[in-house]
Amino acid sequence: MIDLRAVQAELTHARAARVALEAAECEIEALVQDMQSPAWPRVALVDALLDETYDPHLFQRRN
C-alpha cells in the first residue's frame, strides 16, 4: 500500500528543491549580466578586496 504521507512529504521536498533551483537560476542570470558589463573588472576587484581570502596575484597585469 502507498503511504500518502510519504508521498506528500516527497512532493513537498521536490517543490522546495524546484523553488531553490529557480532562485539559483535567477542569481546566475544576474551574475552573467553583471559580468557582461564593462565595469565588471572593477566590481570584481572591489569584491575581492572586501573578501578576507583575497589573493592579490589574481589581479596582477601581465607585462
N, CA, C and O atoms as a Tinker XYZ file with bonds, in Angstrom:
   252  protein
     1  N      0.843000   -1.184000    0.000000    73     2
     2  CA     0.000000    0.000000    0.000000    64     1     3
     3  C      0.894000    1.255000    0.000000    63     2     4     5
     4  O      1.964000    1.271000    0.608000    81     3
     5  N      0.445000    2.261000   -0.670000    73     3     6
     6  CA     1.193000    3.515000   -0.767000    64     5     7
     7  C      0.901000    4.375000    0.453000    63     6     8     9
     8  O     -0.253000    4.583000    0.829000    81     7
     9  N      1.969000    4.868000    1.060000    73     7    10
    10  CA     1.832000    5.761000    2.214000    64     9    11
    11  C      1.658000    7.185000    1.685000    63    10    12    13
    12  O      2.606000    7.794000    1.188000    81    11
    13  N      0.448000    7.699000    1.798000    73    11    14
    14  CA     0.159000    9.031000    1.252000    64    13    15
    15  C      0.943000   10.125000    1.961000    63    14    16    17
    16  O      1.271000   11.141000    1.348000    81    15
    17  N      1.246000    9.938000    3.232000    73    15    18
    18  CA     2.050000   10.940000    3.950000    64    17    19
    19  C      3.472000   10.996000    3.395000    63    18    20    21
    20  O      4.058000   12.071000    3.268000    81    19
    21  N      4.012000    9.837000    3.071000    73    19    22
    22  CA     5.359000    9.799000    2.487000    64    21    23
    23  C      5.363000   10.454000    1.109000    63    22    24    25
    24  O      6.294000   11.182000    0.762000    81    23
    25  N      4.323000   10.191000    0.332000    73    23    26
    26  CA     4.209000   10.813000   -0.990000    64    25    27
    27  C      4.098000   12.326000   -0.849000    63    26    28    29
    28  O      4.744000   13.068000   -1.588000    81    27
    29  N      3.288000   12.784000    0.090000    73    27    30
    30  CA     3.129000   14.220000    0.315000    64    29    31
    31  C      4.445000   14.849000    0.753000    63    30    32    33
    32  O      4.782000   15.948000    0.313000    81    31
    33  N      5.188000   14.165000    1.612000    73    31    34
    34  CA     6.488000   14.679000    2.056000    64    33    35
    35  C      7.459000   14.779000    0.882000    63    34    36    37
    36  O      8.184000   15.766000    0.759000    81    35
    37  N      7.476000   13.772000    0.028000    73    35    38
    38  CA     8.346000   13.805000   -1.150000    64    37    39
    39  C      7.972000   14.955000   -2.076000    63    38    40    41
    40  O      8.850000   15.644000   -2.596000    81    39
    41  N      6.682000   15.168000   -2.283000    73    39    42
    42  CA     6.234000   16.280000   -3.128000    64    41    43
    43  C      6.624000   17.625000   -2.531000    63    42    44    45
    44  O      7.028000   18.538000   -3.251000    81    43
    45  N      6.502000   17.743000   -1.226000    73    43    46
    46  CA     6.883000   18.985000   -0.552000    64    45    47
    47  C      8.371000   19.259000   -0.740000    63    46    48    49
    48  O      8.767000   20.388000   -1.030000    81    47
    49  N      9.192000   18.227000   -0.575000    73    47    50
    50  CA    10.638000   18.393000   -0.762000    64    49    51
    51  C     10.973000   18.709000   -2.219000    63    50    52    53
    52  O     11.863000   19.515000   -2.493000    81    51
    53  N     10.272000   18.083000   -3.140000    73    51    54
    54  CA    10.513000   18.345000   -4.558000    64    53    55
    55  C     10.153000   19.785000   -4.916000    63    54    56    57
    56  O     10.865000   20.435000   -5.680000    81    55
    57  N      9.054000   20.277000   -4.366000    73    55    58
    58  CA     8.666000   21.677000   -4.620000    64    57    59
    59  C      9.701000   22.635000   -4.046000    63    58    60    61
    60  O     10.072000   23.614000   -4.694000    81    59
    61  N     10.165000   22.358000   -2.841000    73    59    62
    62  CA    11.180000   23.217000   -2.221000    64    61    63
    63  C     12.471000   23.202000   -3.040000    63    62    64    65
    64  O     13.114000   24.238000   -3.206000    81    63
    65  N     12.843000   22.044000   -3.545000    73    63    66
    66  CA    14.045000   21.946000   -4.377000    64    65    67
    67  C     13.865000   22.729000   -5.670000    63    66    68    69
    68  O     14.798000   23.391000   -6.126000    81    67
    69  N     12.673000   22.663000   -6.270000    73    67    70
    70  CA    12.409000   23.409000   -7.500000    64    69    71
    71  C     12.496000   24.911000   -7.261000    63    70    72    73
    72  O     13.072000   25.636000   -8.071000    81    71
    73  N     11.929000   25.380000   -6.156000    73    71    74
    74  CA    11.978000   26.806000   -5.827000    64    73    75
    75  C     13.424000   27.245000   -5.615000    63    74    76    77
    76  O     13.821000   28.313000   -6.083000    81    75
    77  N     14.210000   26.436000   -4.917000    73    75    78
    78  CA    15.621000   26.768000   -4.692000    64    77    79
    79  C     16.387000   26.798000   -6.008000    63    78    80    81
    80  O     17.236000   27.666000   -6.213000    81    79
    81  N     16.095000   25.867000   -6.889000    73    79    82
    82  CA    16.749000   25.833000   -8.191000    64    81    83
    83  C     16.394000   27.058000   -9.019000    63    82    84    85
    84  O     17.265000   27.641000   -9.664000    81    83
    85  N     15.131000   27.454000   -9.009000    73    83    86
    86  CA    14.709000   28.640000   -9.755000    64    85    87
    87  C     15.377000   29.896000   -9.202000    63    86    88    89
    88  O     15.761000   30.778000   -9.971000    81    87
    89  N     15.520000   29.989000   -7.887000    73    87    90
    90  CA    16.193000   31.139000   -7.286000    64    89    91
    91  C     17.664000   31.165000   -7.687000    63    90    92    93
    92  O     18.205000   32.226000   -7.996000    81    91
    93  N     18.307000   30.008000   -7.684000    73    91    94
    94  CA    19.711000   29.939000   -8.092000    64    93    95
    95  C     19.865000   30.312000   -9.561000    63    94    96    97
    96  O     20.829000   30.978000   -9.938000    81    95
    97  N     18.924000   29.889000  -10.381000    73    95    98
    98  CA    18.958000   30.228000  -11.801000    64    97    99
    99  C     18.880000   31.743000  -11.998000    63    98   100   101
   100  O     19.596000   32.299000  -12.831000    81    99
   101  N     18.021000   32.402000  -11.244000    73    99   102
   102  CA    17.903000   33.861000  -11.327000    64   101   103
   103  C     19.200000   34.535000  -10.894000    63   102   104   105
   104  O     19.639000   35.505000  -11.512000    81   103
   105  N     19.808000   34.020000   -9.836000    73   103   106
   106  CA    21.078000   34.583000   -9.359000    64   105   107
   107  C     22.172000   34.418000  -10.414000    63   106   108   109
   108  O     22.962000   35.335000  -10.637000    81   107
   109  N     22.218000   33.263000  -11.055000    73   107   110
   110  CA    23.232000   33.024000  -12.082000    64   109   111
   111  C     23.005000   33.941000  -13.273000    63   110   112   113
   112  O     23.962000   34.494000  -13.815000    81   111
   113  N     21.765000   34.112000  -13.687000    73   111   114
   114  CA    21.464000   35.015000  -14.806000    64   113   115
   115  C     21.880000   36.445000  -14.480000    63   114   116   117
   116  O     22.432000   37.141000  -15.332000    81   115
   117  N     21.618000   36.886000  -13.249000    73   115   118
   118  CA    22.017000   38.234000  -12.843000    64   117   119
   119  C     23.533000   38.368000  -12.834000    63   118   120   121
   120  O     24.066000   39.397000  -13.249000    81   119
   121  N     24.227000   37.343000  -12.368000    73   119   122
   122  CA    25.687000   37.378000  -12.345000    64   121   123
   123  C     26.256000   37.433000  -13.754000    63   122   124   125
   124  O     27.210000   38.168000  -14.007000    81   123
   125  N     25.682000   36.666000  -14.672000    73   123   126
   126  CA    26.146000   36.688000  -16.059000    64   125   127
   127  C     25.939000   38.076000  -16.654000    63   126   128   129
   128  O     26.819000   38.582000  -17.352000    81   127
   129  N     24.804000   38.694000  -16.395000    73   127   130
   130  CA    24.564000   40.051000  -16.896000    64   129   131
   131  C     25.565000   41.033000  -16.298000    63   130   132   133
   132  O     26.073000   41.906000  -17.001000    81   131
   133  N     25.851000   40.896000  -15.004000    73   131   134
   134  CA    26.852000   41.761000  -14.377000    64   133   135
   135  C     28.216000   41.568000  -15.025000    63   134   136   137
   136  O     28.930000   42.539000  -15.279000    81   135
   137  N     28.577000   40.327000  -15.292000    73   135   138
   138  CA    29.892000   40.037000  -15.862000    64   137   139
   139  C     30.022000   40.565000  -17.284000    63   138   140   141
   140  O     31.138000   40.790000  -17.754000    81   139
   141  N     28.910000   40.765000  -17.975000    73   139   142
   142  CA    28.946000   41.306000  -19.327000    64   141   143
   143  C     29.095000   42.824000  -19.320000    63   142   144   145
   144  O     29.307000   43.431000  -20.369000    81   143
   145  N     28.987000   43.429000  -18.162000    73   143   146
   146  CA    29.117000   44.881000  -18.045000    64   145   147
   147  C     30.582000   45.293000  -18.186000    63   146   148   149
   148  O     31.473000   44.579000  -17.726000    81   147
   149  N     30.838000   46.453000  -18.827000    73   147   150
   150  CA    32.220000   46.934000  -18.940000    64   149   151
   151  C     32.854000   47.233000  -17.577000    63   150   152   153
   152  O     34.079000   47.241000  -17.452000    81   151
   153  N     32.035000   47.476000  -16.570000    73   151   154
   154  CA    32.564000   47.802000  -15.243000    64   153   155
   155  C     32.881000   46.554000  -14.421000    63   154   156   157
   156  O     33.331000   46.668000  -13.281000    81   155
   157  N     32.656000   45.378000  -14.975000    73   155   158
   158  CA    32.823000   44.148000  -14.195000    64   157   159
   159  C     34.214000   43.987000  -13.578000    63   158   160   161
   160  O     34.293000   43.591000  -12.415000    81   159
   161  N     35.319000   44.269000  -14.284000    73   159   162
   162  CA    36.632000   44.098000  -13.640000    64   161   163
   163  C     36.780000   44.937000  -12.371000    63   162   164   165
   164  O     37.390000   44.487000  -11.400000    81   163
   165  N     36.231000   46.143000  -12.371000    73   163   166
   166  CA    36.309000   46.984000  -11.161000    64   165   167
   167  C     35.443000   46.412000  -10.052000    63   166   168   169
   168  O     35.844000   46.398000   -8.888000    81   167
   169  N     34.258000   45.940000  -10.412000    73   167   170
   170  CA    33.369000   45.338000   -9.415000    64   169   171
   171  C     34.030000   44.106000   -8.809000    63   170   172   173
   172  O     33.985000   43.910000   -7.594000    81   171
   173  N     34.637000   43.285000   -9.641000    73   171   174
   174  CA    35.302000   42.077000   -9.158000    64   173   175
   175  C     36.467000   42.425000   -8.244000    63   174   176   177
   176  O     36.690000   41.748000   -7.241000    81   175
   177  N     37.208000   43.470000   -8.580000    73   175   178
   178  CA    38.340000   43.870000   -7.745000    64   177   179
   179  C     37.862000   44.363000   -6.387000    63   178   180   181
   180  O     38.413000   43.971000   -5.358000    81   179
   181  N     36.846000   45.217000   -6.369000    73   179   182
   182  CA    36.312000   45.719000   -5.096000    64   181   183
   183  C     35.784000   44.563000   -4.263000    63   182   184   185
   184  O     36.022000   44.507000   -3.056000    81   183
   185  N     35.079000   43.653000   -4.886000    73   183   186
   186  CA    34.561000   42.489000   -4.170000    64   185   187
   187  C     35.705000   41.662000   -3.594000    63   186   188   189
   188  O     35.626000   41.189000   -2.461000    81   187
   189  N     36.759000   41.493000   -4.372000    73   187   190
   190  CA    37.905000   40.714000   -3.898000    64   189   191
   191  C     38.602000   41.415000   -2.739000    63   190   192   193
   192  O     39.050000   40.765000   -1.794000    81   191
   193  N     38.694000   42.736000   -2.812000    73   191   194
   194  CA    39.350000   43.476000   -1.731000    64   193   195
   195  C     38.566000   43.371000   -0.428000    63   194   196   197
   196  O     39.149000   43.422000    0.655000    81   195
   197  N     37.262000   43.226000   -0.530000    73   195   198
   198  CA    36.435000   43.075000    0.662000    64   197   199
   199  C     36.444000   41.646000    1.197000    63   198   200   201
   200  O     36.020000   41.393000    2.324000    81   199
   201  N     36.926000   40.727000    0.390000    73   199   202
   202  CA    36.947000   39.309000    0.767000    64   201   203
   203  C     38.217000   39.009000    1.550000    63   202   204   205
   204  O     39.313000   39.362000    1.115000    81   203
   205  N     38.078000   38.368000    2.685000    73   203   206
   206  CA    39.247000   38.072000    3.518000    64   205   207
   207  C     40.159000   37.023000    2.895000    63   206   208   209
   208  O     41.301000   36.872000    3.329000    81   207
   209  N     39.685000   36.300000    1.896000    73   207   210
   210  CA    40.525000   35.307000    1.228000    64   209   211
   211  C     41.136000   35.868000   -0.054000    63   210   212   213
   212  O     41.594000   35.101000   -0.902000    81   211
   213  N     41.150000   37.181000   -0.207000    73   211   214
   214  CA    41.649000   37.849000   -1.413000    64   213   215
   215  C     43.094000   37.460000   -1.706000    63   214   216   217
   216  O     43.945000   37.479000   -0.816000    81   215
   217  N     43.359000   37.113000   -2.943000    73   215   218
   218  CA    44.707000   36.796000   -3.410000    64   217   219
   219  C     45.115000   37.879000   -4.404000    63   218   220   221
   220  O     44.572000   37.922000   -5.508000    81   219
   221  N     46.060000   38.761000   -4.044000    73   219   222
   222  CA    46.424000   39.873000   -4.934000    64   221   223
   223  C     46.982000   39.416000   -6.281000    63   222   224   225
   224  O     46.966000   40.186000   -7.241000    81   223
   225  N     47.469000   38.198000   -6.369000    73   223   226
   226  CA    48.010000   37.714000   -7.636000    64   225   227
   227  C     46.929000   37.543000   -8.704000    63   226   228   229
   228  O     47.234000   37.474000   -9.894000    81   227
   229  N     45.676000   37.476000   -8.281000    73   227   230
   230  CA    44.599000   37.296000   -9.245000    64   229   231
   231  C     44.411000   38.515000  -10.140000    63   230   232   233
   232  O     43.913000   38.395000  -11.259000    81   231
   233  N     44.806000   39.687000   -9.651000    73   231   234
   234  CA    44.549000   40.918000  -10.398000    64   233   235
   235  C     45.825000   41.587000  -10.892000    63   234   236   237
   236  O     45.809000   42.768000  -11.237000    81   235
   237  N     46.922000   40.852000  -10.930000    73   235   238
   238  CA    48.149000   41.422000  -11.473000    64   237   239
   239  C     48.060000   41.454000  -12.994000    63   238   240   241
   240  O     47.585000   40.511000  -13.626000    81   239
   241  N     48.528000   42.559000  -13.563000    73   239   242
   242  CA    48.542000   42.668000  -15.024000    64   241   243
   243  C     49.797000   41.998000  -15.564000    63   242   244   245
   244  O     50.884000   42.114000  -14.997000    81   243
   245  N     49.617000   41.301000  -16.669000    73   243   246
   246  CA    50.764000   40.671000  -17.316000    64   245   247
   247  C     51.506000   41.728000  -18.117000    63   246   248   249
   248  O     50.897000   42.626000  -18.699000    81   247
   249  N     52.818000   41.611000  -18.139000    73   247   250
   250  CA    53.636000   42.574000  -18.904000    64   249   251
   251  C     53.697000   42.206000  -20.357000    63   250   252
   252  O     54.338000   42.902000  -21.144000    81   251
